[in-house]
Amino acid sequence: LSKISHEVSSLARIGLDSDYYDNAHMNVQMFMLSFDNKTLAIEVPLWLTKEELEGFQALFNSKSSLSGHIDLIRFENGKIWIWDYKPKARREKYASTQTYFYALMLSKRAGIPLSDFMCGYFDDMDVYVFDPSKITPEKIILEVSAKAQNNS
């Protein structure tokens, strides 16, 4: 996970100032969808079934499907970017896990290799990114477990 400077922070600032909607998420997402030519979609629903990921039940202690909504999908530098807007990005503990599984789900749904994706989360000041193809589901689950134990 790397903290970087990226245009999504500037776009988020402008989106927050637009104040067309009653919440920050919608203001940022709709601004980017309307005015950023790299933003392709917002609030994209996804799912992953237990059959689509080896060790699913052990990882999630569940037989239910995993599901969620991607805040933003952008196309930049030849990669599909999965972005999650987090109002206090620097305090986030699980956003990388969330965006990793979004990329994995979209990879499975669309039949696109995970190596064609990048992931990130951001607010109007901070941006964090990573390459999901360099991570395994087991590694991400171990990181979440370690963070949860440290918070106990």
Salt bridges, closest charged atoms under 4 A:
GLU7 OE2 - LYS38 NZ 2.91
GLU7 OE2 - ARG74 NH2 2.97
ASP36 OD2 - ARG74 NE 2.77
GLU51 OE2 - LYS50 NZ 3.07
GLU52 OE2 - ARG109 NH2 2.59
ASP71 OD2 - HIS25 NE2 3.17
GLU76 OE1 - HIS6 NE2 2.74
GLU76 OE2 - ARG74 NH1 2.63
ASP84 OD2 - LYS86 NZ 2.91
ASP126 OD1 - LYS3 NZ 2.77
ASP126 OD2 - ARG90 NH2 2.86
ASP131 OD2 - LYS134 NZ 3.71
